[in-house]
Amino acid sequence: VLQKHYVTTDTAVTSEDLEANLLCCALEAVFIHGIKSKFIRFDGSHARKGGSRGALPQPVFWSLLKTVTHRDVVQELECLSFINSDIGRCRAWVRLALNDGLLECYLTSLLREGSNLGSYYQPGALLLDPEDREVLLTLLQGLSSMTFQLSYKSAVLNEWTNTPLVLAGLCSPTPADEHLVGPKRKESWDTVSQSSGGSGSSDWAQEVLQREPRREQSEGCEPNTPLTTSNLSLDTSGSSQLSSSLSSDSLLHGQELRSYGPEKEHWSCDTEIKKMDSSEAYAVIDIAQMNGQETPTSEPDGIQSTPSVVHRRHNGLPNPFRGLLKLGQLERRSAVGMWWDYYCELSPFELRLYINAEERICYENLSLLRCEDVHLSSSTEGRFRIFFPGKRIYLRAPSRGEAEDWVDRIVEAIGKLRPMMRDKQWEVLHTSHEQDVPSPTPSSPEHTVSELPDTPQLDWTRHKDPEPDAIKEAVVYQNLEEKGWWSVLLSLSLEALRGYRVQGDSKTPLFSHPIGSIRDVVPDVSLGSPAFFKVLTARDSLTLRAESGEEARGWRSLIRGALDSYLETEDDGALQGVSAVGSVHKLVQHRLKGDGVLLSHLSTVPNERGLDAQNYKCAGCPRQIGMSLGRARLCEFSGQYYCESCHQGDTTIIPSRMLHNWDLTAHEVSKQAFKLLTQIEHEPLLHLDALNPDLFDHTDIMEKVQSLRQRLRFLGDYILICRSGISKQIQPRLQQRTYLLDNSDLYSVLDLQQIADGHYESYLQSLIQFGSKHVHSCDLCTQRGFICQICNTDNIIFPFQFDSTTRCDVCKAVFHSSCKAKCPVCPRCARIQKYMERDLED
């Protein structure tokens, strides 16, 4: 909701926005969830906050936050006039991190230190769960497009409020917390984790999850609520914001949330309801809250109308962030024909069957990826079947309407989970009835599910011949709505984002969006996985699925980097005025994210500043080093000191020392620097002519290398535009270094390493030999050769033949070296000059 309101405007998000405050509470709950008891205080002074339930627990994690926060920020927070407690500093830190746009960076640094988190949190904490951490970082990326101006200097922050504590499961809700957890709760530790259809907005949640009206005592029902499919915490708004967004299984682990009645929950309405059979009992349950439908409004007399079974979820309201799609009691038929009760949960990925809802003993997990078909039984009972390879599951719901809803939800989950490749002619399965038998409820409209192989069998094979200007090229799946999901080869360059249909060895263009037309690229985990993302353009949007969540993050980072580079060049004026190395540098910086801080040391010789400049802390982790605290090891790449865990003596050449001092010795570097140099070894980030143009005059090796690079660049003028396909044949030999054919001044870390090892010259010679052999034998390339205009012989010459030819610097004509020595004046330049003088006379 915040993105919907603010991403298209320049307005900053302030503390006056209700959604912003709910966001801060959810983020605070992330840090509180699962924190160890030694970091929780129970002060009597806070009893007034807890009301009738007593003192609120007071968790404190300020010492943890200080390990990843710059000392200037720590000093600022500790010197705030109205913030006088560590609790206030924790809450102020969250808001200040949002204001500075650094929350994702802080969390990335924090999650990198798993051992440090283990001393603060219990094993079941959200910050220690790999899947929850992945989703959390994905959600935080969506905040990078907004500007926050939240207040963090108020004395109100010195004490915890109920909201984050209830969300984190540190205290049970009270009737005063009705806006958070709703009027009915199930007596179980996983209540919040079962909330379905939650979002980051309480307004949205209240719109989708309308609460069922409470029956009055006069109607013959006790205030306690039975354990049914319609009230398993599906009427929550505030708590579902966190649970369904950050995982449906990890919140409130081990915490009991009591119901309002003094007794345990049981079916305790009037005697007529007690005598009803199971199908009749379920028929009066309002399950609109599970399906996303609004419940009927109460009658003006105060007498509530009987709710009806609603088995359709409102279209267009996605169930985001891995929340449960449906849950409730079902019966499963055993091998001997007996029916056994199970508590079932349907997530976007699987159907889970539990023997006992309270103890949560999982009997079986059924992966929806392997589901072949879903059938509703012909009988009037609520029976349906799910088909898996070599297995059939027979299930029975309390009513036919309930069974239809289960079938609809399963079909919908499968349709969103697996791309429908209709171009591959997969078998289309239908939710069908065995016979046309009338039923008491309207029959379901037809749903289709595409039969696909499992995700590992999807074809993610990349095309062997990428585009010459491609920064990244890989197979993704695009949602074409009425046509389903199609396999697309996505190619990103500095100029455009293009899509191709691959058939054999040929590529057919499908779309091309200039970088300037791209508005943003955002994650789309509402489809059930971090691998989904959207590219928003000026005209439409592309819904895409990558091979993995990591691959999707890589796409988003590179597309944002290309867009930022384009916007910066637009601000500077002409696009031609921007150097290629500058654009590549920006893209690499975006791709590396936190690790890119060391990129500034690539071309600058580091200065050793000393341990006192680092506050006697390791540059890679919060560990204290130096003196008697621990051995400090110097990284020759950055000039910083590291502990023995972050610096294990890896050796490599230092690019800056080689460029400026011609130091070819391998030096010890930290693990972080060694990883950086490995990640960027193919990137042309070093412009030698700009960094140190005298290097070629002072070293014979670099002089020879520069001559070979210039010859290769002249060969590139022929190879890159030849239509015979030589540009694709030479790609494997280039080893991802396409810049060798169009620029002689750009060098990568791998180039420098091969120069130091003595292998670079022979590598360039092999490329020149391969390219020149083609040019001399290709009819298309020879037609672009030159005839010496001094001797006018018939043999064709080329500019890359440095040993026998020379080139005019003005008109670019090529002559034999021996002929040019006899005739210093270029005949072509003289002829052009004569033409110009004649035109002036006329």
Beta strands, then each sheet from edge to edge (+ up, - down):
strand 1: 13-14
strand 2: 40-41
strand 3: 58-59
strand 4: 148-149
strand 5: 326-333
strand 6: 339-346
strand 7: 350-354
strand 8: 362-367
strand 9: 373-376
strand 10: 382-388
strand 11: 391-397
strand 12: 428-430
strand 13: 432-433
strand 14: 448-450
strand 15: 472-479
strand 16: 485-492
strand 17: 496-503
strand 18: 506-514
strand 19: 518-523
strand 20: 532-537
strand 21: 541-545
strand 22: 633-634
strand 23: 641-642
strand 24: 650-653
strand 25: 666-669
strand 26: 686-687
strand 27: 746-747
strand 28: 805-807
strand 29: 814-816
sheet 1: 1+ 4+
sheet 2: 2+ 3-
sheet 3: 8+ 7- 6+ 5- 11+ 10- 9+ 13+
sheet 4: 12+ 14-
sheet 5: 18+ 17- 16+ 15- 21+ 20- 19+
sheet 6: 22+ 23-
sheet 7: 24+ 25-
sheet 8: 26+ 27-
sheet 9: 28+ 29-
end
